[in-house]
Amino acid sequence: MDLVKIGKYIAEKRKALGLTQRQVAEKLGMSDKSVSKWERGICLPDVSVYSPLCEILGISLANFKRLEREGFFPFKRKMVGTSVR
């Protein structure tokens, strides 16, 4: 599990929605310092927060769990012809 990659993913999703760390934290009933720690890869959110966090970020819980379990980070890929690079 790569905490930094997971944190960057959370930050990317949050920013794409135009939300601040404080706004996400308020929706979750937490401090913005907690969100900052996740995004910097210091720690992961508590499992009790996964579902509401996913709802806020517009991602499925299954994808987030896979991200946590495998350290998966969906890099953008370029489509060239019919192949993916």
DRENDREN-43826 format. One record per residue: residue in one letter; residue number from 0; x, y, z negated of N, C-alpha, C, O, CB in turn. Coordinates in Angstrom, 3 decimals, padded with zeros to 6 digits, m for minus. Last residue first. Glycine has a CB too. Layout:
N
PABA, aa, i, n_xx, n_yy, n_zz, ca_xx, ca_yy, ca_zz, c_xx, c_yy, c_zz, o_xx, o_yy, o_zz, cb_xx, cb_yy, cb_zz
PABA, A, NUM, X, Y, Z, X, Y, Z, X, Y, Z, X, Y, Z, X, Y, Z
...
***
This chain:
85
PABA, aa, i, n_xx, n_yy, n_zz, ca_xx, ca_yy, ca_zz, c_xx, c_yy, c_zz, o_xx, o_yy, o_zz, cb_xx, cb_yy, cb_zz
PABA, R, 84, m001.652, 003.021, 024.152, m000.255, 003.178, 023.714, m000.212, 003.858, 022.389, 000.869, 004.084, 021.846, 000.567, 003.968, 024.730
PABA, V, 83, m003.769, 000.856, 025.846, m003.635, 001.773, 024.725, m002.173, 001.822, 024.317, m001.531, 000.784, 024.157, m004.535, 001.344, 023.531
PABA, S, 82, m004.840, 000.719, 029.287, m004.081, 000.228, 028.138, m004.002, 001.299, 027.054, m004.151, 002.491, 027.323, m002.666, m000.202, 028.569
PABA, T, 81, m005.944, 001.719, 031.501, m006.805, 000.854, 030.698, m006.085, 000.317, 029.467, m006.657, m000.452, 028.693, m007.315, m000.303, 031.540
PABA, G, 80, m004.539, 004.828, 031.544, m005.185, 003.836, 032.367, m006.152, 003.024, 031.512, m007.058, 003.571, 030.884, m004.146, 002.925, 033.044
PABA, V, 79, m003.865, 005.448, 028.353, m003.213, 005.558, 029.646, m003.790, 004.465, 030.519, m003.555, 003.285, 030.261, m001.651, 005.445, 029.530
PABA, M, 78, m004.613, 007.162, 025.480, m005.145, 006.220, 026.444, m004.449, 006.484, 027.784, m004.448, 007.610, 028.281, m006.706, 006.350, 026.569
PABA, K, 77, m002.754, 007.402, 022.551, m003.043, 007.968, 023.846, m003.562, 006.855, 024.755, m003.014, 005.754, 024.789, m001.787, 008.654, 024.450
PABA, R, 76, m003.872, 007.451, 019.160, m003.231, 006.770, 020.278, m003.648, 007.440, 021.576, m004.750, 007.977, 021.688, m003.594, 005.264, 020.297
PABA, K, 75, m003.243, 008.489, 015.908, m003.934, 008.757, 017.161, m003.144, 008.101, 018.285, m001.917, 008.189, 018.345, m004.099, 010.293, 017.406
PABA, F, 74, m003.150, 006.107, 013.295, m002.469, 007.085, 014.123, m003.258, 007.281, 015.408, m003.866, 006.344, 015.925, m001.019, 006.643, 014.427
PABA, P, 73, m004.616, 005.251, 010.574, m005.017, 005.277, 011.986, m004.335, 006.397, 012.775, m004.875, 007.495, 012.905, m006.522, 005.431, 012.088
PABA, F, 72, m003.006, 003.232, 008.427, m003.158, 004.651, 008.720, m003.444, 004.787, 010.205, m002.582, 004.464, 011.022, m001.886, 005.467, 008.308
PABA, F, 71, m003.126, 000.835, 005.871, m003.451, 001.191, 007.241, m003.592, 002.695, 007.378, m004.219, 003.351, 006.546, m004.733, 000.494, 007.689
PABA, G, 70, m002.600, m000.466, 003.591, m001.783, 000.712, 003.859, m001.983, 001.200, 005.281, m001.129, 001.890, 005.838, m000.310, 000.409, 003.613
PABA, E, 69, m004.276, m002.511, 003.000, m003.244, m002.764, 003.999, m002.302, m001.600, 004.228, m001.323, m001.718, 004.965, m003.878, m003.126, 005.281
PABA, R, 68, m005.925, m001.486, 000.917, m005.378, m002.840, 000.859, m004.170, m003.024, 001.784, m003.166, m003.619, 001.393, m006.456, m003.846, 001.222
PABA, E, 67, m006.647, 001.115, 001.744, m005.978, 000.881, 000.468, m005.244, m000.459, 000.463, m004.086, m000.544, 000.053, m006.990, 000.929, m000.677
PABA, L, 66, m007.855, 000.543, 004.208, m006.764, 001.516, 004.134, m005.952, 001.290, 002.865, m004.721, 001.274, 002.901, m007.313, 002.963, 004.173
PABA, R, 65, m009.906, m001.075, 003.347, m008.871, m001.632, 004.216, m007.636, m000.734, 004.190, m006.506, m001.221, 004.154, m009.396, m001.792, 005.667
PABA, K, 64, m011.371, 000.793, 001.938, m010.800, m000.347, 001.216, m009.697, m001.007, 002.038, m008.682, m001.443, 001.496, m011.897, m001.377, 000.875
PABA, F, 63, m012.123, 002.471, 004.043, m011.279, 002.995, 002.974, m010.623, 001.856, 002.196, m009.449, 001.945, 001.836, m012.101, 003.883, 002.027
PABA, N, 62, m013.717, 000.751, 005.563, m012.477, 001.297, 006.137, m011.550, 001.832, 005.059, m010.333, 001.669, 005.145, m012.797, 002.407, 007.137
PABA, A, 61, m015.790, 000.300, 003.712, m014.989, m000.830, 004.218, m013.668, m000.334, 004.797, m012.618, m000.928, 004.550, m015.776, m001.620, 005.295
PABA, L, 60, m016.924, 002.802, 003.466, m016.237, 002.238, 002.309, m015.341, 001.078, 002.742, m014.253, 000.897, 002.196, m017.255, 001.767, 001.249
PABA, S, 59, m016.430, 004.985, 006.248, m017.081, 003.847, 005.606, m016.238, 003.364, 004.430, m015.015, 003.502, 004.412, m017.307, 002.700, 006.621
PABA, I, 58, m016.511, 008.584, 006.044, m015.873, 007.329, 006.436, m016.578, 006.178, 005.711, m017.236, 006.382, 004.691, m014.337, 007.347, 006.107
PABA, G, 57, m017.104, 011.185, 005.211, m017.717, 010.642, 006.416, m017.034, 009.394, 006.941, m016.984, 009.172, 008.151, m017.724, 011.676, 007.480
PABA, L, 56, m016.325, 012.318, 002.872, m015.378, 012.388, 003.983, m015.945, 011.828, 005.286, m015.336, 011.978, 006.345, m014.118, 011.644, 003.625
PABA, I, 55, m018.520, 011.752, 001.228, m018.124, 013.147, 001.450, m017.258, 013.267, 002.702, m017.426, 014.192, 003.497, m017.365, 013.698, 000.223
PABA, E, 54, m018.415, 008.944, 001.274, m019.604, 009.645, 001.757, m019.270, 011.099, 002.087, m019.698, 011.614, 003.120, m020.735, 009.580, 000.710
PABA, C, 53, m015.961, 008.492, 000.057, m016.166, 008.086, 001.449, m017.364, 008.797, 002.056, m017.331, 009.205, 003.217, m016.355, 006.571, 001.543
PABA, L, 52, m016.581, 009.427, m002.502, m015.525, 010.075, m001.717, m015.699, 009.746, m000.239, m015.596, 010.627, 000.615, m014.122, 009.632, m002.206
PABA, P, 51, m018.549, 007.609, m003.390, m018.901, 009.011, m003.150, m017.849, 009.764, m002.332, m018.196, 010.649, m001.550, m019.106, 009.715, m004.469
PABA, S, 50, m016.843, 005.185, m003.299, m018.079, 005.328, m002.527, m018.474, 006.788, m002.323, m018.715, 007.189, m001.184, m019.208, 004.590, m003.219
PABA, Y, 49, m014.588, 005.753, m005.058, m014.457, 005.393, m003.643, m015.716, 005.673, m002.832, m015.655, 006.328, m001.792, m014.102, 003.937, m003.519
PABA, V, 48, m014.853, 006.108, m007.734, m014.977, 007.310, m006.907, m014.975, 006.972, m005.414, m015.323, 007.818, m004.591, m013.839, 008.285, m007.222
PABA, S, 47, m014.264, 003.777, m008.964, m015.621, 004.290, m009.147, m015.898, 005.514, m008.276, m017.052, 005.907, m008.104, m015.851, 004.639, m010.606
PABA, V, 46, m011.536, 003.465, m008.571, m012.461, 002.738, m007.694, m013.895, 003.238, m007.827, m014.668, 003.126, m006.876, m012.410, 001.250, m008.000
PABA, D, 45, m009.838, 006.595, m008.672, m010.388, 005.451, m009.381, m011.409, 004.777, m008.467, m012.073, 005.447, m007.677, m011.035, 005.881, m010.741
PABA, P, 44, m007.537, 007.449, m006.026, m008.731, 007.702, m006.829, m009.137, 006.441, m007.577, m008.809, 005.334, m007.150, m009.889, 008.198, m005.943
PABA, L, 43, m003.998, 006.917, m006.526, m005.237, 006.727, m005.793, m006.415, 007.142, m006.661, m006.307, 007.184, m007.887, m005.385, 005.263, m005.338
PABA, C, 42, m001.156, 009.156, m006.795, m002.025, 008.084, m007.267, m003.224, 007.973, m006.343, m003.440, 008.827, m005.483, m002.478, 008.332, m008.727
PABA, I, 41, 000.500, 010.625, m005.169, 000.936, 010.342, m006.538, 000.124, 009.189, m007.121, 000.654, 008.350, m007.849, 000.799, 011.601, m007.429
PABA, G, 40, m000.066, 011.606, m002.666, 000.392, 010.225, m002.789, 000.900, 009.872, m004.163, 001.658, 008.914, m004.314, 001.459, 009.962, m001.801
PABA, R, 39, m001.244, 014.001, m002.314, 000.225, 013.998, m002.333, 000.791, 012.598, m002.518, 002.010, 012.424, m002.525, 000.738, 014.904, m003.441
PABA, E, 38, m003.907, 013.339, m002.550, m003.416, 013.787, m001.250, m001.893, 013.838, m001.183, m001.319, 013.728, m000.100, m003.982, 015.149, m000.931
PABA, W, 37, m004.115, 012.740, m005.263, m004.387, 011.709, m004.258, m003.728, 012.087, m002.945, m003.074, 011.264, m002.305, m005.909, 011.513, m004.061
PABA, K, 36, m003.492, 015.231, m006.386, m002.638, 014.066, m006.670, m002.869, 012.954, m005.653, m001.919, 012.296, m005.229, m002.902, 013.538, m008.091
PABA, S, 35, m005.658, 016.762, m005.461, m004.291, 017.096, m005.054, m003.347, 015.910, m005.265, m002.503, 015.624, m004.415, m003.785, 018.318, m005.838
PABA, V, 34, m007.721, 015.608, m006.893, m007.722, 015.507, m005.430, m006.314, 015.793, m004.897, m005.849, 015.121, m003.976, m008.758, 016.496, m004.804
PABA, S, 33, m006.919, 016.429, m009.464, m007.046, 015.007, m009.136, m006.977, 014.798, m007.631, m006.261, 013.919, m007.150, m008.365, 014.436, m009.690
PABA, K, 32, m007.102, 019.178, m009.276, m005.781, 018.581, m009.508, m005.800, 017.084, m009.194, m004.808, 016.537, m008.713, m005.333, 018.812, m010.969
PABA, D, 31, m009.752, 019.727, m009.189, m009.031, 019.782, m007.921, m007.619, 019.224, m008.059, m007.006, 018.840, m007.063, m008.978, 021.216, m007.405
PABA, S, 30, m011.556, 017.365, m011.262, m010.756, 018.575, m011.076, m010.068, 018.536, m009.713, m009.830, 017.466, m009.152, m009.708, 018.721, m012.211
PABA, M, 29, m014.947, 016.187, m010.623, m013.559, 016.041, m011.063, m012.838, 017.378, m010.909, m013.421, 018.377, m010.487, m012.830, 014.926, m010.255
PABA, G, 28, m017.360, 015.729, m009.341, m017.355, 015.979, m010.778, m015.980, 015.802, m011.395, m015.845, 015.336, m012.526, m018.333, 015.067, m011.462
PABA, L, 27, m017.464, 015.565, m006.645, m017.183, 014.317, m007.358, m017.215, 014.481, m008.876, m017.111, 013.500, m009.613, m015.833, 013.781, m006.939
PABA, K, 26, m017.854, 018.158, m005.911, m018.855, 017.177, m005.484, m018.694, 015.858, m006.228, m019.661, 015.121, m006.421, m018.756, 016.939, m003.977
PABA, E, 25, m015.475, 019.228, m006.928, m016.757, 019.604, m007.527, m017.853, 018.608, m007.165, m018.681, 018.254, m008.004, m017.162, 021.010, m007.079
PABA, A, 24, m013.591, 018.088, m005.145, m013.550, 017.781, m006.576, m014.881, 018.089, m007.248, m015.365, 017.294, m008.053, m012.429, 018.566, m007.256
PABA, V, 23, m014.300, 019.342, m002.769, m014.394, 017.879, m002.879, m014.455, 017.489, m004.351, m015.273, 016.659, m004.750, m013.184, 017.182, m002.177
PABA, Q, 22, m013.715, 022.004, m003.509, m015.069, 021.619, m003.106, m015.285, 020.112, m003.212, m016.326, 019.660, m003.688, m015.343, 022.081, m001.679
PABA, R, 21, m010.949, 021.863, m004.037, m011.892, 022.232, m005.104, m013.314, 021.800, m004.752, m014.036, 021.288, m005.607, m011.852, 023.751, m005.357
PABA, Q, 20, m009.906, 021.341, m001.548, m009.753, 020.339, m002.598, m010.753, 020.610, m003.720, m011.332, 019.679, m004.281, m008.304, 020.334, m003.147
PABA, T, 19, m012.321, 022.429, 000.918, m011.147, 022.632, 000.070, m011.052, 021.469, m000.921, m012.006, 020.713, m001.101, m011.222, 024.007, m000.683
PABA, L, 18, m013.357, 021.474, 004.215, m013.545, 021.489, 002.768, m012.232, 021.765, 002.047, m011.162, 021.377, 002.517, m014.135, 020.161, 002.294
PABA, G, 17, m013.501, 021.018, 006.929, m013.448, 022.394, 006.458, m013.679, 022.525, 004.959, m014.142, 023.563, 004.486, m014.459, 023.213, 007.190
PABA, L, 16, m013.248, 018.533, 007.926, m014.602, 018.929, 007.538, m014.666, 020.363, 007.014, m015.742, 020.866, 006.692, m015.135, 017.979, 006.484
PABA, A, 15, m010.550, 018.379, 008.183, m011.350, 018.328, 009.412, m012.796, 018.749, 009.147, m013.477, 019.258, 010.036, m011.316, 016.913, 010.014
PABA, K, 14, m009.792, 018.263, 005.502, m009.536, 019.489, 006.266, m010.358, 019.538, 007.545, m010.813, 020.607, 007.952, m008.054, 019.603, 006.603
PABA, R, 13, m010.564, 015.602, 004.891, m011.119, 016.745, 004.151, m010.980, 018.029, 004.962, m011.936, 018.792, 005.094, m010.415, 016.901, 002.783
PABA, K, 12, m008.951, 014.119, 006.650, m010.411, 014.040, 006.740, m011.065, 015.244, 006.058, m012.008, 015.831, 006.591, m010.918, 012.730, 006.105
PABA, E, 11, m006.404, 014.836, 005.677, m006.771, 015.083, 007.069, m008.286, 015.088, 007.246, m008.835, 015.963, 007.915, m006.139, 014.030, 007.982
PABA, A, 10, m006.488, 013.883, 003.026, m006.329, 015.314, 003.299, m006.771, 015.672, 004.715, m007.432, 016.689, 004.927, m004.876, 015.732, 003.090
PABA, I, 9, m006.684, 011.113, 003.510, m007.738, 011.806, 002.761, m007.688, 013.305, 003.059, m008.720, 013.925, 003.314, m007.589, 011.550, 001.232
PABA, Y, 8, m004.220, 010.756, 004.848, m005.485, 010.437, 005.516, m006.648, 011.161, 004.837, m007.495, 011.752, 005.507, m005.730, 008.909, 005.513
PABA, K, 7, m002.422, 011.378, 002.875, m002.462, 012.208, 004.083, m003.757, 011.987, 004.846, m004.320, 012.920, 005.419, m001.260, 011.906, 004.988
PABA, G, 6, m002.965, 009.263, 001.102, m003.205, 010.649, 000.710, m003.296, 011.583, 001.902, m004.144, 012.475, 001.939, m002.116, 011.118, m000.215
PABA, I, 5, m002.076, 007.126, 002.625, m003.478, 007.183, 002.228, m003.845, 008.615, 001.843, m004.907, 009.115, 002.215, m003.757, 006.211, 001.052
PABA, K, 4, 000.636, 007.776, 002.776, m000.169, 007.708, 004.000, m001.657, 007.794, 003.683, m002.410, 008.459, 004.394, 000.131, 006.413, 004.768
PABA, V, 3, 001.298, 007.623, 000.044, 001.494, 008.878, 000.775, 000.641, 008.881, 002.045, m000.005, 009.882, 002.353, 002.993, 009.082, 001.128
PABA, L, 2, 000.827, 004.960, m000.668, 000.026, 006.031, m001.268, 000.132, 007.342, m000.494, m000.844, 008.085, m000.392, 000.455, 006.255, m002.705
PABA, D, 1, 000.636, 002.136, 000.908, 001.429, 003.355, 001.025, 000.585, 004.540, 000.560, m000.258, 005.050, 001.298, 001.924, 003.565, 002.490
PABA, M, 0, 000.849, m001.168, 000.000, 000.000, 000.000, 000.000, 000.898, 001.235, 000.000, 001.810, 001.351, m000.819, m000.968, m000.004, m001.222
***
